[in-house]
Amino acid sequence: MNGFEWCAKHRFARISPSKVRLVMDLVRGRPCDEALELLRFNRRRAAGMIGRVIKSAMASADEAEANMRNLYISEARVDSGPAYPRWRPKDRGRAHPILKRTSHIFIGVTDK
């Protein structure tokens, strides 16, 4: 099954896309085992989310009987999801808007 791609996504993740992209740049294009090892020692909160998505894509590939040793991350992207508007109370009865941002994390793996 050369060239076939398995994918997994985490939609509406409650983290800003800019924070996830910092970690996603570390794993893009790497073998899956090496990427999971990098994420295991990364201290950012997004590393755990990305690790779970990679494991899910690898499980999909395993069900299709792909060669697990040759899996690598062929596509890794983060799109912005909807932002939930919230309000922060300020002085003299005012309120300032705050946007609670969400992300859509997408990982595609392929065997060589």
Sine and cosine of phi, psi and omega as CSV:
sin_phi,cos_phi,sin_psi,cos_psi,sin_omega,cos_omega
0.00,0.00,0.79,0.61,-0.04,-1.00
-0.94,0.34,0.71,-0.70,0.05,-1.00
1.00,0.02,-0.09,1.00,0.00,-1.00
-0.99,0.14,0.56,-0.83,-0.09,-1.00
-0.86,-0.51,0.68,-0.73,0.11,-0.99
-0.92,-0.39,0.62,-0.79,-0.08,-1.00
-0.71,-0.70,0.32,-0.95,0.08,-1.00
-0.54,-0.84,0.47,-0.88,0.01,-1.00
-0.64,-0.77,0.46,-0.89,0.15,-0.99
-0.85,-0.52,0.96,-0.27,-0.05,-1.00
-0.99,-0.11,0.49,-0.87,0.03,-1.00
0.86,0.51,0.61,0.79,0.08,-1.00
-0.93,0.36,0.75,-0.66,-0.11,-0.99
-0.99,0.11,0.91,0.42,0.06,-1.00
-0.48,-0.88,0.53,-0.85,-0.04,-1.00
-0.92,0.39,0.65,-0.76,0.00,-1.00
-0.87,0.49,-0.54,0.84,-0.01,-1.00
-0.91,0.42,-0.54,0.84,0.03,-1.00
-0.95,0.30,-0.59,0.81,0.00,-1.00
-0.95,0.30,-0.59,0.81,-0.04,-1.00
-0.89,0.45,-0.52,0.86,0.04,-1.00
-0.87,0.49,-0.64,0.77,-0.01,-1.00
-0.99,0.15,-0.59,0.81,-0.04,-1.00
-0.89,0.45,-0.53,0.85,0.02,-1.00
-0.91,0.42,-0.40,0.91,0.01,-1.00
-0.95,0.32,-0.56,0.83,-0.16,-0.99
-0.98,-0.21,-0.22,0.98,-0.07,-1.00
-0.88,0.48,0.81,-0.59,0.05,-1.00
1.00,0.09,-0.02,1.00,-0.04,-1.00
-1.00,-0.03,0.33,-0.94,0.17,-0.99
-0.89,0.45,0.52,-0.85,-0.11,-0.99
-0.88,0.47,-0.66,0.76,-0.01,-1.00
-0.90,0.44,-0.67,0.74,0.02,-1.00
-0.92,0.39,-0.62,0.78,0.01,-1.00
-0.91,0.42,-0.68,0.74,0.02,-1.00
-0.91,0.42,-0.58,0.81,0.03,-1.00
-0.92,0.39,-0.65,0.76,0.06,-1.00
-0.89,0.46,-0.68,0.74,-0.04,-1.00
-0.93,0.36,-0.50,0.87,-0.03,-1.00
-0.90,0.44,-0.50,0.86,-0.03,-1.00
-0.98,-0.22,0.09,1.00,0.03,-1.00
-1.00,0.06,0.70,-0.71,-0.10,-0.99
-1.00,0.04,-0.14,0.99,-0.05,-1.00
-0.96,0.27,0.50,-0.86,-0.03,-1.00
-0.91,0.42,-0.52,0.86,-0.01,-1.00
-0.92,0.38,-0.38,0.92,-0.03,-1.00
-0.89,0.46,-0.62,0.78,0.04,-1.00
-0.92,0.40,-0.65,0.76,0.01,-1.00
-0.91,0.42,-0.71,0.71,-0.01,-1.00
-0.92,0.40,-0.62,0.79,0.02,-1.00
-0.87,0.49,-0.66,0.75,0.02,-1.00
-0.91,0.42,-0.61,0.80,0.01,-1.00
-0.93,0.36,-0.64,0.77,0.03,-1.00
-0.90,0.44,-0.69,0.73,0.02,-1.00
-0.89,0.46,-0.59,0.81,0.02,-1.00
-0.92,0.38,-0.67,0.74,0.04,-1.00
-0.91,0.41,-0.60,0.80,0.04,-1.00
-0.92,0.39,-0.59,0.81,0.04,-1.00
-0.91,0.41,-0.61,0.79,0.06,-1.00
-0.90,0.43,-0.64,0.77,0.04,-1.00
-0.93,0.38,-0.59,0.81,0.00,-1.00
-0.92,0.40,-0.61,0.79,0.04,-1.00
-0.91,0.42,-0.50,0.87,0.03,-1.00
-1.00,0.04,0.16,0.99,0.05,-1.00
0.87,0.49,0.71,0.71,0.08,-1.00
-0.98,0.17,0.31,-0.95,0.07,-1.00
-0.97,0.23,0.96,-0.28,-0.14,-0.99
-0.94,0.35,-0.41,0.91,0.00,-1.00
-0.95,0.31,-0.46,0.89,-0.09,-1.00
-0.98,-0.18,0.18,0.98,-0.02,-1.00
-0.95,0.30,0.71,-0.71,0.12,-0.99
-0.66,-0.75,0.31,-0.95,-0.06,-1.00
-0.99,0.11,0.95,-0.33,-0.05,-1.00
-1.00,-0.01,-0.48,0.88,0.01,-1.00
-0.62,-0.79,0.75,-0.66,0.03,-1.00
-0.58,-0.81,0.91,-0.42,-0.01,-1.00
-0.61,-0.79,0.37,-0.93,0.04,-1.00
-0.78,-0.63,0.86,-0.51,0.08,-1.00
-0.95,-0.31,0.45,-0.89,0.03,-1.00
-0.99,0.12,0.67,-0.74,0.05,-1.00
-0.99,-0.13,-0.26,-0.97,0.02,-1.00
-0.94,0.35,0.50,-0.86,0.04,-1.00
-0.96,-0.29,0.79,-0.61,-0.01,-1.00
-1.00,0.05,0.86,-0.52,0.00,-1.00
-0.97,0.22,0.75,-0.67,0.08,-1.00
-0.76,-0.65,0.22,-0.98,-0.05,-1.00
-0.82,-0.58,0.70,-0.71,0.04,-1.00
-0.96,-0.28,0.84,-0.54,0.04,-1.00
-0.92,0.38,0.67,-0.74,0.00,-1.00
-0.82,-0.57,-0.04,-1.00,-0.07,-1.00
-0.92,0.39,0.44,-0.90,0.05,-1.00
0.85,0.53,0.57,0.82,0.11,-0.99
0.98,0.19,0.13,0.99,0.00,-1.00
-0.99,0.14,0.25,-0.97,0.07,-1.00
-0.68,-0.74,0.73,-0.69,0.04,-1.00
-0.94,-0.35,0.67,-0.74,-0.02,-1.00
-0.97,0.25,0.56,-0.83,0.10,-0.99
-0.77,-0.64,0.69,-0.73,0.04,-1.00
-0.97,-0.23,0.89,-0.46,0.10,-1.00
-1.00,0.05,0.96,-0.26,-0.15,-0.99
-1.00,0.09,0.47,-0.88,0.06,-1.00
-0.81,-0.59,0.27,-0.96,-0.05,-1.00
-0.73,-0.68,0.46,-0.89,0.19,-0.98
-0.92,-0.40,0.91,-0.40,-0.04,-1.00
-0.99,-0.16,0.80,-0.61,-0.04,-1.00
-0.79,-0.61,0.79,-0.62,0.02,-1.00
-0.79,-0.62,0.77,-0.64,0.10,-0.99
-0.87,-0.50,0.75,-0.66,0.01,-1.00
-0.89,-0.45,0.51,-0.86,-0.02,-1.00
-0.65,-0.76,0.52,-0.85,0.13,-0.99
-1.00,-0.10,0.55,-0.84,-0.09,-1.00
-0.98,0.22,0.00,0.00,0.00,0.00
